[in-house]
Amino acid sequence: MKDIIDVRGASGAVYRFTRFRDGNPLSAMGGNFVYAREDAEGSTLIYAGEAQNLLTGARMLWDEAVRAHAANGLYTRLNISEGVRQREHADITGAAALPMNASGSDDKGV
């Protein structure tokens, strides 16, 4: 499983995310996050969100992503500025239909 993934937004901008590893605490800072399913064919994004506090926000829908979409990678990107986080989130979700974003799941953390 990759430790770093690059996610391309609708604008063409590339956003670098780092995999959360068990045993390493999530940051209480704001940021963007994505859930992915990685297999022999590569990475498939399942969900993209943004949160004022990654410690709580990035895990809100994780169990659903694992259960319903076989997600096995949680990736984060620190980003303190709420406006920048929201623009990046809109750019990422505008690039492709992500299953959990399209299903009406809340796309923002706490």
VOPAGU-2260 file (C-alpha; in pm, 1 decimal, decimal comma):
REM VOPAGU-2260
SITE   aa  ch    i         X         Y         Z
SITE  MET   A    0       0,0       0,0       0,0
SITE  LYS   A    1     132,6     340,9     -94,1
SITE  ASP   A    2     231,3     586,2     179,6
SITE  ILE   A    3     164,3     887,7     -43,7
SITE  ILE   A    4     -93,3     939,8    -316,0
SITE  ASP   A    5    -143,2    1232,2    -549,2
SITE  VAL   A    6    -503,1    1328,0    -623,7
SITE  ARG   A    7    -579,9    1538,9    -929,6
SITE  GLY   A    8    -861,2    1791,3    -903,5
SITE  ALA   A    9   -1094,7    1906,7   -1181,3
SITE  SER   A   10    -871,2    2212,3   -1230,0
SITE  GLY   A   11    -570,5    1990,1   -1300,0
SITE  ALA   A   12    -407,1    2078,3    -967,3
SITE  VAL   A   13    -248,3    1785,4    -783,9
SITE  TYR   A   14    -291,6    1740,4    -409,2
SITE  ARG   A   15     -55,2    1514,6    -212,6
SITE  PHE   A   16    -199,3    1303,4      69,0
SITE  THR   A   17     -14,2    1093,9     328,3
SITE  ARG   A   18    -149,6     760,5     454,0
SITE  PHE   A   19    -262,3     742,1     813,5
SITE  ARG   A   20     -96,7     448,7     986,5
SITE  ASP   A   21    -235,0     282,3    1296,9
SITE  GLY   A   22     -34,5     382,8    1597,7
SITE  ASN   A   23      30,9     732,9    1462,7
SITE  PRO   A   24    -225,8     980,3    1591,3
SITE  LEU   A   25    -426,9    1186,4    1347,9
SITE  SER   A   26    -362,8    1556,8    1381,9
SITE  ALA   A   27    -615,4    1774,9    1562,2
SITE  MET   A   28    -544,6    2037,7    1294,9
SITE  GLY   A   29    -765,8    2110,3     996,8
SITE  GLY   A   30    -719,4    1939,2     666,8
SITE  ASN   A   31    -853,9    1740,8     377,9
SITE  PHE   A   32    -878,1    1362,7     371,8
SITE  VAL   A   33    -964,4    1082,6     133,1
SITE  TYR   A   34   -1061,9     719,2     172,8
SITE  ALA   A   35    -922,0     482,6     -89,3
SITE  ARG   A   36    -934,3     118,7    -184,3
SITE  GLU   A   37    -599,0     -11,5    -301,0
SITE  ASP   A   38    -554,7    -342,0    -479,7
SITE  ALA   A   39    -340,9    -492,1    -753,8
SITE  GLU   A   40    -501,9    -259,9   -1010,6
SITE  GLY   A   41    -412,5      56,4    -817,1
SITE  SER   A   42    -595,2     308,7    -599,9
SITE  THR   A   43    -963,3     394,3    -624,7
SITE  LEU   A   44   -1091,8     696,0    -433,4
SITE  ILE   A   45   -1405,5     623,7    -233,8
SITE  TYR   A   46   -1465,2     950,0     -48,4
SITE  ALA   A   47   -1318,5    1297,4      -6,0
SITE  GLY   A   48   -1383,7    1522,2     291,0
SITE  GLU   A   49   -1247,9    1817,4     482,3
SITE  ALA   A   50   -1248,7    1885,2     852,7
SITE  GLN   A   51   -1154,8    2152,3    1101,9
SITE  ASN   A   52   -1019,7    1869,7    1318,1
SITE  LEU   A   53    -879,4    1564,6    1136,4
SITE  LEU   A   54    -861,5    1370,6    1463,8
SITE  THR   A   55   -1240,1    1341,9    1472,5
SITE  GLY   A   56   -1355,6    1441,3    1124,7
SITE  ALA   A   57   -1146,1    1201,6     918,8
SITE  ARG   A   58   -1284,2     895,9    1097,5
SITE  MET   A   59   -1654,0     987,2    1095,1
SITE  LEU   A   60   -1746,3     773,3     792,8
SITE  TRP   A   61   -1450,8     534,0     793,9
SITE  ASP   A   62   -1644,8     229,1     917,4
SITE  GLU   A   63   -1907,1     281,0     646,4
SITE  ALA   A   64   -1633,4     313,4     382,2
SITE  VAL   A   65   -1473,4     -13,6     493,6
SITE  ARG   A   66   -1803,5    -199,8     516,7
SITE  ALA   A   67   -1969,9     -74,0     198,4
SITE  HIS   A   68   -1671,1      -4,4     -29,5
SITE  ALA   A   69   -1379,3    -213,3     106,3
SITE  ALA   A   70   -1175,6     101,3     179,9
SITE  ASN   A   71    -832,7      17,1     317,7
SITE  GLY   A   72    -648,8     349,6     307,7
SITE  LEU   A   73    -715,4     674,7     492,4
SITE  TYR   A   74    -502,5     962,4     362,6
SITE  THR   A   75    -476,7    1314,0     503,0
SITE  ARG   A   76    -345,5    1651,8     395,5
SITE  LEU   A   77    -293,5    1922,1     659,4
SITE  ASN   A   78    -450,5    2250,6     561,3
SITE  ILE   A   79    -532,3    2502,3     834,2
SITE  SER   A   80    -709,9    2757,2     612,8
SITE  GLU   A   81   -1080,3    2672,5     594,2
SITE  GLY   A   82   -1126,2    2855,6     264,7
SITE  VAL   A   83    -837,6    2671,4      99,1
SITE  ARG   A   84    -962,4    2336,2     237,5
SITE  GLN   A   85   -1306,5    2396,7      93,4
SITE  ARG   A   86   -1171,7    2496,2    -248,5
SITE  GLU   A   87    -945,5    2191,5    -262,0
SITE  HIS   A   88   -1233,9    1968,4    -155,8
SITE  ALA   A   89   -1459,2    2110,5    -428,1
SITE  ASP   A   90   -1180,4    2065,9    -684,7
SITE  ILE   A   91   -1124,7    1700,5    -586,5
SITE  THR   A   92   -1493,7    1607,1    -578,7
SITE  GLY   A   93   -1546,2    1791,6    -907,2
SITE  ALA   A   94   -1291,1    1570,9   -1082,9
SITE  ALA   A   95   -1476,0    1240,8   -1042,5
SITE  ALA   A   96   -1790,0    1092,2    -893,7
SITE  LEU   A   97   -1673,8     938,6    -567,2
SITE  PRO   A   98   -1919,1     672,8    -443,5
SITE  MET   A   99   -1967,8     803,8     -90,7
SITE  ASN   A  100   -1979,1    1170,9    -190,9
SITE  ALA   A  101   -2233,7    1098,7    -464,9
SITE  SER   A  102   -2452,4     893,6    -229,2
SITE  GLY   A  103   -2534,1    1197,8     -19,2
SITE  SER   A  104   -2297,3    1120,9     267,7
SITE  ASP   A  105   -2195,6    1435,0     450,4
SITE  ASP   A  106   -1871,9    1548,4     285,9
SITE  LYS   A  107   -1742,8    1752,7     573,7
SITE  GLY   A  108   -1602,1    1640,9     904,7
SITE  VAL   A  109   -1637,2    1815,6    1237,9
